[in-house]
Every structure is written in structure tokens, then in C-alpha cells.
Amino acid sequence: MPKKIVKADKNKNGVDDRLDWITNVCAVVLPFTTLDQLYIIYVKRETAGVSAITWFLYGLLSIPLLIYSLKRKDLPMILLNGLWVLFDFAVWAGVTIFS
């Protein structure tokens, strides 16, 4: 008789705990992909091809997602959306200042 594969699901939410872990790591790491853009803007002072309005809208539209995350008390999503708001507006500010 074949062995039954049992998923790890300590949270009893129907999601494999390994997927929860991967998602939590990605939620924190993903916004840091913007650091290269911030480096180019703030250190190299290069803003060519970077749209201030696009980054402003990214930041603005991340605010409701952050509020929703706060209401749900979902820490990984709070970190994800909070960092996006911070980094998006930092890019916008850099483009505005250095253009």
C-alpha cells in the first residue's frame, strides 16, 4: 500500500506551511528589488527614462493595500505593502528632485 503524503499545515488554513514560508519570504524580499532603482537615482543621479507619475501612482495605489493588510492583521502583507509604499514614494521623490 502506498504511503499517504501529508501536508504540513500547522495553521489549519488548507495551505502547505512550506508555501506559507516561501510567500512570507517573498513578501519581505520583493520590495527590495527596487533598491537598484533607488541606487541609480540617488547615488548616480540618473533619472532618464524613469516616470515620476508612474512611481507616484504605484505608491498611491499601494496605500489601500497597506490599509487592508493592517485591517486583516496580516504581517507579511503589512511588510510587503508598507515597504512598497516607502520605496515607491522614495523613487518618486528622487525622480522629482533630480530631474
MMTF fields as JSON, N, C-alpha, C and O atoms, coordinates in Angstrom:
{
  "mmtfVersion": "1.0.0",
  "mmtfProducer": "UNKNOWN",
  "numBonds": 395,
  "numAtoms": 396,
  "numGroups": 99,
  "numChains": 1,
  "numModels": 1,
  "chainsPerModel": [1],
  "groupsPerChain": [99],
  "chainIdList": ["A"],
  "bondAtomList": [4, 2, 8, 6, 12, 10, 16, 14, 20, 18, 24, 22, 28, 26, 32, 30, 36, 34, 40, 38, 44, 42, 48, 46, 52, 50, 56, 54, 60, 58, 64, 62, 68, 66, 72, 70, 76, 74, 80, 78, 84, 82, 88, 86, 92, 90, 96, 94, 100, 98, 104, 102, 108, 106, 112, 110, 116, 114, 120, 118, 124, 122, 128, 126, 132, 130, 136, 134, 140, 138, 144, 142, 148, 146, 152, 150, 156, 154, 160, 158, 164, 162, 168, 166, 172, 170, 176, 174, 180, 178, 184, 182, 188, 186, 192, 190, 196, 194, 200, 198, 204, 202, 208, 206, 212, 210, 216, 214, 220, 218, 224, 222, 228, 226, 232, 230, 236, 234, 240, 238, 244, 242, 248, 246, 252, 250, 256, 254, 260, 258, 264, 262, 268, 266, 272, 270, 276, 274, 280, 278, 284, 282, 288, 286, 292, 290, 296, 294, 300, 298, 304, 302, 308, 306, 312, 310, 316, 314, 320, 318, 324, 322, 328, 326, 332, 330, 336, 334, 340, 338, 344, 342, 348, 346, 352, 350, 356, 354, 360, 358, 364, 362, 368, 366, 372, 370, 376, 374, 380, 378, 384, 382, 388, 386, 392, 390],
  "bondOrderList": [1, 1, 1, 1, 1, 1, 1, 1, 1, 1, 1, 1, 1, 1, 1, 1, 1, 1, 1, 1, 1, 1, 1, 1, 1, 1, 1, 1, 1, 1, 1, 1, 1, 1, 1, 1, 1, 1, 1, 1, 1, 1, 1, 1, 1, 1, 1, 1, 1, 1, 1, 1, 1, 1, 1, 1, 1, 1, 1, 1, 1, 1, 1, 1, 1, 1, 1, 1, 1, 1, 1, 1, 1, 1, 1, 1, 1, 1, 1, 1, 1, 1, 1, 1, 1, 1, 1, 1, 1, 1, 1, 1, 1, 1, 1, 1, 1, 1],
  "groupList": [{"groupName": "MET", "atomNameList": ["N", "CA", "C", "O"], "elementList": ["N", "C", "C", "O"], "formalChargeList": [0, 0, 0, 0], "bondAtomList": [1, 0, 2, 1, 3, 2], "bondOrderList": [1, 1, 2], "singleLetterCode": "M", "chemCompType": "L-PEPTIDE LINKING"}, {"groupName": "PRO", "atomNameList": ["N", "CA", "C", "O"], "elementList": ["N", "C", "C", "O"], "formalChargeList": [0, 0, 0, 0], "bondAtomList": [1, 0, 2, 1, 3, 2], "bondOrderList": [1, 1, 2], "singleLetterCode": "P", "chemCompType": "L-PEPTIDE LINKING"}, {"groupName": "LYS", "atomNameList": ["N", "CA", "C", "O"], "elementList": ["N", "C", "C", "O"], "formalChargeList": [0, 0, 0, 0], "bondAtomList": [1, 0, 2, 1, 3, 2], "bondOrderList": [1, 1, 2], "singleLetterCode": "K", "chemCompType": "L-PEPTIDE LINKING"}, {"groupName": "ILE", "atomNameList": ["N", "CA", "C", "O"], "elementList": ["N", "C", "C", "O"], "formalChargeList": [0, 0, 0, 0], "bondAtomList": [1, 0, 2, 1, 3, 2], "bondOrderList": [1, 1, 2], "singleLetterCode": "I", "chemCompType": "L-PEPTIDE LINKING"}, {"groupName": "VAL", "atomNameList": ["N", "CA", "C", "O"], "elementList": ["N", "C", "C", "O"], "formalChargeList": [0, 0, 0, 0], "bondAtomList": [1, 0, 2, 1, 3, 2], "bondOrderList": [1, 1, 2], "singleLetterCode": "V", "chemCompType": "L-PEPTIDE LINKING"}, {"groupName": "ALA", "atomNameList": ["N", "CA", "C", "O"], "elementList": ["N", "C", "C", "O"], "formalChargeList": [0, 0, 0, 0], "bondAtomList": [1, 0, 2, 1, 3, 2], "bondOrderList": [1, 1, 2], "singleLetterCode": "A", "chemCompType": "L-PEPTIDE LINKING"}, {"groupName": "ASP", "atomNameList": ["N", "CA", "C", "O"], "elementList": ["N", "C", "C", "O"], "formalChargeList": [0, 0, 0, 0], "bondAtomList": [1, 0, 2, 1, 3, 2], "bondOrderList": [1, 1, 2], "singleLetterCode": "D", "chemCompType": "L-PEPTIDE LINKING"}, {"groupName": "ASN", "atomNameList": ["N", "CA", "C", "O"], "elementList": ["N", "C", "C", "O"], "formalChargeList": [0, 0, 0, 0], "bondAtomList": [1, 0, 2, 1, 3, 2], "bondOrderList": [1, 1, 2], "singleLetterCode": "N", "chemCompType": "L-PEPTIDE LINKING"}, {"groupName": "GLY", "atomNameList": ["N", "CA", "C", "O"], "elementList": ["N", "C", "C", "O"], "formalChargeList": [0, 0, 0, 0], "bondAtomList": [1, 0, 2, 1, 3, 2], "bondOrderList": [1, 1, 2], "singleLetterCode": "G", "chemCompType": "PEPTIDE LINKING"}, {"groupName": "ARG", "atomNameList": ["N", "CA", "C", "O"], "elementList": ["N", "C", "C", "O"], "formalChargeList": [0, 0, 0, 0], "bondAtomList": [1, 0, 2, 1, 3, 2], "bondOrderList": [1, 1, 2], "singleLetterCode": "R", "chemCompType": "L-PEPTIDE LINKING"}, {"groupName": "LEU", "atomNameList": ["N", "CA", "C", "O"], "elementList": ["N", "C", "C", "O"], "formalChargeList": [0, 0, 0, 0], "bondAtomList": [1, 0, 2, 1, 3, 2], "bondOrderList": [1, 1, 2], "singleLetterCode": "L", "chemCompType": "L-PEPTIDE LINKING"}, {"groupName": "TRP", "atomNameList": ["N", "CA", "C", "O"], "elementList": ["N", "C", "C", "O"], "formalChargeList": [0, 0, 0, 0], "bondAtomList": [1, 0, 2, 1, 3, 2], "bondOrderList": [1, 1, 2], "singleLetterCode": "W", "chemCompType": "L-PEPTIDE LINKING"}, {"groupName": "THR", "atomNameList": ["N", "CA", "C", "O"], "elementList": ["N", "C", "C", "O"], "formalChargeList": [0, 0, 0, 0], "bondAtomList": [1, 0, 2, 1, 3, 2], "bondOrderList": [1, 1, 2], "singleLetterCode": "T", "chemCompType": "L-PEPTIDE LINKING"}, {"groupName": "CYS", "atomNameList": ["N", "CA", "C", "O"], "elementList": ["N", "C", "C", "O"], "formalChargeList": [0, 0, 0, 0], "bondAtomList": [1, 0, 2, 1, 3, 2], "bondOrderList": [1, 1, 2], "singleLetterCode": "C", "chemCompType": "L-PEPTIDE LINKING"}, {"groupName": "PHE", "atomNameList": ["N", "CA", "C", "O"], "elementList": ["N", "C", "C", "O"], "formalChargeList": [0, 0, 0, 0], "bondAtomList": [1, 0, 2, 1, 3, 2], "bondOrderList": [1, 1, 2], "singleLetterCode": "F", "chemCompType": "L-PEPTIDE LINKING"}, {"groupName": "GLN", "atomNameList": ["N", "CA", "C", "O"], "elementList": ["N", "C", "C", "O"], "formalChargeList": [0, 0, 0, 0], "bondAtomList": [1, 0, 2, 1, 3, 2], "bondOrderList": [1, 1, 2], "singleLetterCode": "Q", "chemCompType": "L-PEPTIDE LINKING"}, {"groupName": "TYR", "atomNameList": ["N", "CA", "C", "O"], "elementList": ["N", "C", "C", "O"], "formalChargeList": [0, 0, 0, 0], "bondAtomList": [1, 0, 2, 1, 3, 2], "bondOrderList": [1, 1, 2], "singleLetterCode": "Y", "chemCompType": "L-PEPTIDE LINKING"}, {"groupName": "GLU", "atomNameList": ["N", "CA", "C", "O"], "elementList": ["N", "C", "C", "O"], "formalChargeList": [0, 0, 0, 0], "bondAtomList": [1, 0, 2, 1, 3, 2], "bondOrderList": [1, 1, 2], "singleLetterCode": "E", "chemCompType": "L-PEPTIDE LINKING"}, {"groupName": "SER", "atomNameList": ["N", "CA", "C", "O"], "elementList": ["N", "C", "C", "O"], "formalChargeList": [0, 0, 0, 0], "bondAtomList": [1, 0, 2, 1, 3, 2], "bondOrderList": [1, 1, 2], "singleLetterCode": "S", "chemCompType": "L-PEPTIDE LINKING"}],
  "groupTypeList": [0, 1, 2, 2, 3, 4, 2, 5, 6, 2, 7, 2, 7, 8, 4, 6, 6, 9, 10, 6, 11, 3, 12, 7, 4, 13, 5, 4, 4, 10, 1, 14, 12, 12, 10, 6, 15, 10, 16, 3, 3, 16, 4, 2, 9, 17, 12, 5, 8, 4, 18, 5, 3, 12, 11, 14, 10, 16, 8, 10, 10, 18, 3, 1, 10, 10, 3, 16, 18, 10, 2, 9, 2, 6, 10, 1, 0, 3, 10, 10, 7, 8, 10, 11, 4, 10, 14, 6, 14, 5, 4, 11, 5, 8, 4, 12, 3, 14, 18],
  "groupIdList": [1, 2, 3, 4, 5, 6, 7, 8, 9, 10, 11, 12, 13, 14, 15, 16, 17, 18, 19, 20, 21, 22, 23, 24, 25, 26, 27, 28, 29, 30, 31, 32, 33, 34, 35, 36, 37, 38, 39, 40, 41, 42, 43, 44, 45, 46, 47, 48, 49, 50, 51, 52, 53, 54, 55, 56, 57, 58, 59, 60, 61, 62, 63, 64, 65, 66, 67, 68, 69, 70, 71, 72, 73, 74, 75, 76, 77, 78, 79, 80, 81, 82, 83, 84, 85, 86, 87, 88, 89, 90, 91, 92, 93, 94, 95, 96, 97, 98, 99],
  "secStructList": [7, 7, 7, 7, 7, 7, 7, 7, 7, 6, 6, 7, 1, 1, 1, 7, 2, 2, 2, 2, 2, 2, 2, 2, 2, 2, 2, 2, 2, 4, 4, 4, 4, 4, 2, 2, 2, 2, 2, 2, 2, 2, 6, 1, 7, 7, 7, 6, 6, 7, 7, 2, 2, 2, 2, 2, 2, 2, 2, 2, 2, 2, 2, 2, 2, 2, 2, 2, 2, 2, 2, 2, 6, 7, 2, 2, 2, 2, 2, 2, 2, 2, 2, 2, 2, 2, 2, 2, 2, 2, 2, 2, 2, 2, 2, 2, 2, 2, 7],
  "xCoordList": [0.837, 0.0, 0.885, 1.777, 0.654, 1.49, 1.272, 0.187, 2.373, 2.3, 1.474, 1.573, 0.678, -0.104, 0.79, 1.439, 0.811, 1.611, 0.757, -0.352, 1.29, 0.574, 1.252, 2.463, 0.448, 0.993, 1.162, 0.378, 2.19, 2.353, 1.401, 1.48, 0.509, -0.476, -0.797, -1.914, 0.201, 0.013, -1.065, -1.759, -1.212, -2.187, -3.609, -4.558, -3.763, -5.079, -5.834, -7.046, -5.068, -5.687, -5.755, -6.092, -5.437, -5.504, -4.323, -4.333, -3.304, -2.127, -0.912, -0.699, -0.133, 1.107, 1.985, 2.204, 2.482, 3.306, 4.542, 5.025, 5.052, 6.223, 5.854, 6.657, 4.664, 4.205, 4.003, 4.325, 3.475, 3.361, 4.733, 4.887, 5.728, 7.075, 7.652, 8.196, 7.533, 8.044, 7.347, 7.996, 6.04, 5.282, 5.712, 5.838, 5.938, 6.378, 7.752, 7.976, 8.66, 9.994, 9.87, 10.471, 9.097, 8.913, 8.281, 8.639, 7.339, 6.668, 7.658, 7.491, 8.677, 9.675, 10.751, 11.196, 11.172, 12.276, 11.852, 12.623, 10.651, 10.215, 10.393, 10.937, 9.974, 10.168, 11.638, 11.949, 12.526, 13.949, 14.518, 15.657, 13.74, 14.18, 14.238, 14.827, 13.635, 13.636, 14.911, 15.154, 15.716, 16.928, 17.859, 18.498, 17.949, 18.79, 18.308, 19.117, 16.999, 16.429, 16.753, 17.101, 16.64, 16.963, 18.448, 18.8, 19.315, 20.748, 21.045, 21.797, 20.45, 20.676, 20.21, 20.88, 19.087, 18.54, 19.322, 19.727, 19.543, 20.128, 21.656, 22.236, 22.31, 23.775, 24.317, 25.18, 23.808, 24.29, 23.596, 24.064, 22.486, 21.69, 21.186, 21.097, 20.86, 20.336, 18.843, 18.422, 18.049, 16.597, 16.01, 14.791, 16.861, 16.382, 15.555, 15.983, 14.403, 13.538, 12.712, 11.984, 12.807, 12.022, 10.865, 11.075, 9.669, 8.471, 8.056, 7.73, 8.072, 7.661, 6.19, 5.83, 5.346, 3.913, 3.634, 2.759, 4.359, 4.166, 4.506, 3.734, 5.643, 6.06, 5.17, 4.925, 4.683, 3.742, 2.46, 1.938, 1.963, 0.74, 0.958, 0.066, 2.138, 2.444, 2.31, 1.667, 2.924, 2.875, 1.462, 1.022, 0.754, -0.608, -1.534, -2.33, -1.426, -2.29, -1.879, -2.639, -0.698, -0.274, -0.86, -0.923, -1.285, -1.823, -3.082, -3.157, -4.078, -5.25, -4.885, -5.496, -3.896, -3.461, -2.827, -3.014, -2.079, -1.484, -2.578, -2.528, -3.55, -4.654, -5.402, -5.717, -5.681, -6.362, -5.54, -6.086, -4.227, -3.344, -3.368, -3.378, -3.378, -3.425, -4.743, -4.756, -5.839, -7.157, -7.206, -7.804, -6.575, -6.573, -5.523, -5.514, -4.636, -3.551, -2.68, -2.3, -2.374, -1.572, -0.151, 0.142, 0.727, 2.069, 2.857, 3.419, 2.931, 3.688, 3.142, 3.909, 1.832, 1.241, 1.451, 1.605, 1.457, 1.763, 3.178, 3.415, 4.122, 5.51, 5.624, 6.253, 5.012, 5.07, 4.528, 5.215, 3.317, 2.685, 3.292, 3.37, 3.722, 4.391, 5.711, 6.018, 6.479, 7.743, 7.497, 8.238, 6.462, 6.156, 5.808, 6.287, 4.986, 4.636, 5.921, 6.132, 6.758, 8.007, 8.922, 9.388, 9.179, 10.107, 9.542, 10.274, 8.244, 7.641, 7.728, 8.09, 7.395, 7.468, 8.916, 9.191, 9.84, 11.256, 11.75, 12.505, 11.333, 11.7, 11.066, 11.736, 9.79, 9.087, 9.793, 10.011, 10.146, 10.818, 12.174, 12.527, 12.918, 14.221, 14.102, 14.875, 13.149, 12.944, 12.521, 12.975, 11.655, 11.185, 12.332, 12.443, 13.169, 14.284, 15.374, 15.865, 15.756, 16.931, 16.633, 17.554, 15.379, 15.063, 15.116, 14.879],
  "yCoordList": [-1.181, 0.0, 1.249, 1.362, 2.207, 3.402, 4.285, 4.345, 4.978, 5.889, 7.115, 7.622, 7.57, 8.775, 9.979, 10.035, 10.931, 12.141, 13.135, 13.487, 13.57, 14.502, 15.859, 15.98, 16.88, 18.238, 18.774, 18.466, 19.572, 20.285, 21.472, 22.315, 21.543, 22.626, 22.971, 22.754, 23.512, 23.867, 24.919, 24.924, 25.815, 26.904, 26.452, 27.21, 25.235, 24.68, 25.593, 25.779, 26.162, 27.059, 26.422, 27.09, 25.142, 24.45, 24.732, 24.334, 25.415, 25.755, 25.079, 25.136, 24.449, 23.812, 24.866, 25.938, 24.576, 25.524, 25.97, 27.087, 25.086, 25.484, 26.605, 27.508, 26.559, 27.635, 28.916, 30.001, 28.808, 29.978, 30.603, 31.821, 29.771, 30.265, 30.971, 32.07, 30.342, 30.937, 32.27, 33.248, 32.305, 33.524, 34.626, 35.783, 34.277, 35.273, 35.839, 37.044, 34.983, 35.45, 36.378, 37.452, 35.966, 36.799, 38.137, 39.159, 38.141, 39.382, 40.404, 41.607, 39.93, 40.846, 41.185, 42.331, 40.217, 40.415, 41.209, 42.028, 40.979, 41.572, 43.093, 43.561, 43.877, 45.324, 45.744, 46.785, 44.938, 45.278, 45.166, 45.568, 44.626, 44.611, 46.03, 46.257, 46.969, 48.369, 49.095, 50.223, 48.476, 49.145, 49.56, 50.608, 48.763, 49.123, 50.437, 51.3, 50.58, 51.808, 52.992, 54.071, 52.792, 53.857, 54.215, 55.391, 53.225, 53.466, 54.327, 55.299, 53.958, 54.707, 56.157, 57.077, 56.356, 57.703, 58.521, 59.645, 57.982, 58.776, 58.831, 59.842, 57.78, 57.764, 58.263, 59.139, 57.702, 58.101, 59.358, 59.978, 59.727, 60.906, 60.794, 61.789, 59.574, 59.339, 59.053, 58.115, 59.857, 59.666, 59.495, 59.423, 59.431, 59.301, 58.024, 56.943, 58.161, 57.019, 56.566, 55.578, 57.264, 56.913, 57.899, 59.111, 57.384, 58.217, 58.529, 57.628, 59.804, 60.225, 59.897, 59.44, 60.125, 59.871, 58.383, 58.029, 57.523, 56.081, 55.665, 54.946, 56.104, 55.72, 56.364, 55.761, 57.578, 58.214, 57.381, 57.129, 56.961, 56.151, 54.782, 54.271, 54.182, 52.924, 53.123, 52.329, 54.189, 54.474, 54.753, 54.22, 55.584, 55.955, 54.74, 54.578, 53.895, 52.723, 51.602, 50.656, 51.706, 50.735, 51.062, 50.194, 52.299, 52.709, 51.923, 51.416, 51.798, 50.985, 49.53, 48.903, 48.997, 47.629, 47.524, 46.531, 48.552, 48.584, 48.675, 47.967, 49.536, 49.679, 48.357, 47.938, 47.707, 46.408, 45.39, 44.633, 45.374, 44.446, 44.718, 43.789, 46.001, 46.377, 45.921, 45.399, 46.116, 45.687, 44.173, 43.687, 43.433, 41.962, 41.44, 40.259, 42.345, 41.971, 40.864, 39.917, 41.008, 40.027, 40.571, 41.349, 40.165, 40.739, 40.684, 41.707, 39.544, 39.553, 40.567, 41.22, 40.689, 41.65, 43.086, 43.993, 43.299, 44.63, 45.02, 46.141, 44.095, 44.373, 44.63, 45.598, 43.755, 43.894, 45.252, 45.998, 45.571, 46.803, 48.046, 49.097, 47.93, 49.061, 49.402, 50.57, 48.371, 48.602, 49.151, 50.019, 48.65, 49.179, 50.654, 51.438, 51.052, 52.473, 53.284, 54.302, 52.838, 53.546, 53.636, 54.723, 52.523, 52.513, 53.228, 53.929, 53.056, 53.725, 55.241, 55.941, 55.741, 57.184, 57.68, 58.826, 56.82, 57.205, 57.358, 58.284, 56.462, 56.598, 57.857, 58.642, 58.054, 59.255, 60.536, 61.456, 60.579, 61.762, 61.98, 63.11, 60.917, 61.035, 61.55, 62.412, 61.033, 61.496, 62.954, 63.739, 63.32, 64.709, 65.652, 66.738, 65.244, 66.089, 66.206, 67.305, 65.103, 65.083, 65.257, 65.207, 65.457, 65.683, 67.16, 67.545],
  "zCoordList": [0.0, 0.0, 0.0, 0.841, -0.942, -0.991, 0.231, 0.809, 0.603, 1.739, 1.359, 0.242, 2.279, 2.067, 2.376, 3.421, 1.457, 1.662, 2.458, 2.053, 3.579, 4.44, 4.352, 4.54, 4.061, 4.013, 5.433, 6.33, 5.611, 6.873, 6.849, 5.955, 7.817, 7.86, 9.314, 9.783, 10.018, 11.423, 11.61, 12.627, 10.634, 10.754, 10.452, 10.657, 9.971, 9.619, 8.654, 8.761, 7.697, 6.711, 5.322, 4.345, 5.239, 3.961, 3.047, 1.882, 3.562, 2.763, 3.386, 4.597, 2.544, 2.98, 3.659, 3.097, 4.846, 5.594, 4.822, 5.003, 3.955, 3.158, 2.199, 1.966, 1.647, 0.771, 1.564, 1.079, 2.775, 3.655, 3.875, 3.781, 4.167, 4.442, 3.217, 3.33, 2.046, 0.808, 0.532, 0.162, 0.71, 0.478, 1.437, 1.036, 2.694, 3.671, 3.312, 3.426, 2.885, 2.479, 1.272, 1.248, 0.279, -0.921, -0.581, -1.166, 0.366, 0.749, 1.301, 1.1, 1.987, 2.546, 1.515, 1.447, 0.722, -0.221, -1.459, -1.959, -1.952, -3.222, -3.309, -4.309, -2.336, -2.469, -2.579, -3.157, -2.028, -2.087, -3.502, -3.742, -4.437, -5.832, -6.396, -7.453, -5.703, -6.123, -5.679, -6.109, -4.838, -4.348, -5.476, -5.389, -6.531, -7.67, -8.295, -8.634, -8.445, -8.988, -8.075, -8.555, -6.782, -5.828, -5.885, -5.797, -6.031, -6.153, -7.386, -7.311, -8.506, -9.75, -9.597, -10.065, -8.955, -8.808, -7.787, -8.084, -6.595, -5.508, -5.534, -5.138, -5.984, -5.983, -7.316, -7.354, -8.408, -9.729, -10.253, -11.208, -9.629, -10.024, -11.465, -12.184, -11.869, -13.213, -13.13, -12.452, -13.814, -13.793, -15.19, -15.348, -16.191, -17.57, -17.717, -17.312, -18.282, -18.545, -17.353, -17.453, -16.227, -15.047, -14.945, -14.889, -14.921, -14.891, -13.457, -12.685, -13.112, -11.773, -11.529, -10.444, -12.52, -12.337, -12.12, -11.33, -12.805, -12.629, -11.207, -10.571, -10.703, -9.363, -8.306, -7.261, -8.557, -7.633, -7.554, -6.468, -8.712, -8.729, -8.084, -7.407, -8.286, -7.598, -6.08, -5.394, -5.577, -4.139, -3.668, -2.649, -4.407, -4.045, -4.018, -3.093, -5.029, -5.12, -4.158, -3.947, -3.584, -2.567, -1.197, -0.327, -1.002, 0.303, 0.678, 1.797, -0.214, 0.176, 0.477, 1.342, -0.231, 0.038, 1.423, 2.127, 1.804, 3.14, 4.207, 5.212, 3.989, 4.948, 5.096, 6.21, 3.981, 4.006, 4.794, 5.596, 4.564, 5.276, 6.776, 7.584, 7.142, 8.557, 9.184, 10.299, 8.474, 8.974, 9.174, 10.134, 8.266, 8.345, 9.33, 9.676, 9.777, 10.7, 10.116, 10.805, 8.827, 8.094, 7.971, 7.063, 8.878, 8.968, 7.664, 7.272, 6.966, 5.709, 4.695, 3.989, 4.631, 3.691, 4.17, 3.352, 5.479, 6.017, 5.624, 5.173, 5.796, 5.42, 3.918, 3.489, 3.132, 1.679, 1.238, 0.54, 1.637, 1.169, 1.811, 1.177, 3.067, 3.717, 3.024, 2.789, 2.704, 2.006, 0.598, 0.135, -0.087, -1.415, -1.341, -2.16, -0.38, -0.234, -0.022, -0.681, 0.879, 1.183, -0.037, -0.379, -0.688, -1.816, -3.043, -3.743, -3.308, -4.463, -4.321, -5.267, -3.135, -2.935, -2.885, -3.239, -2.446, -2.465, -3.904, -4.201, -4.797, -6.213, -6.781, -7.453, -6.518, -6.994, -6.528, -7.316, -5.233, -4.691, -5.369, -5.706, -5.563, -6.223, -7.64, -8.059, -8.373, -9.759, -9.753, -10.585, -8.819, -8.724, -8.373, -8.941, -7.451, -7.003, -8.059, -8.316, -8.67, -9.537, -11.025, -11.84, -11.395, -12.813, -13.145, -14.29]
}
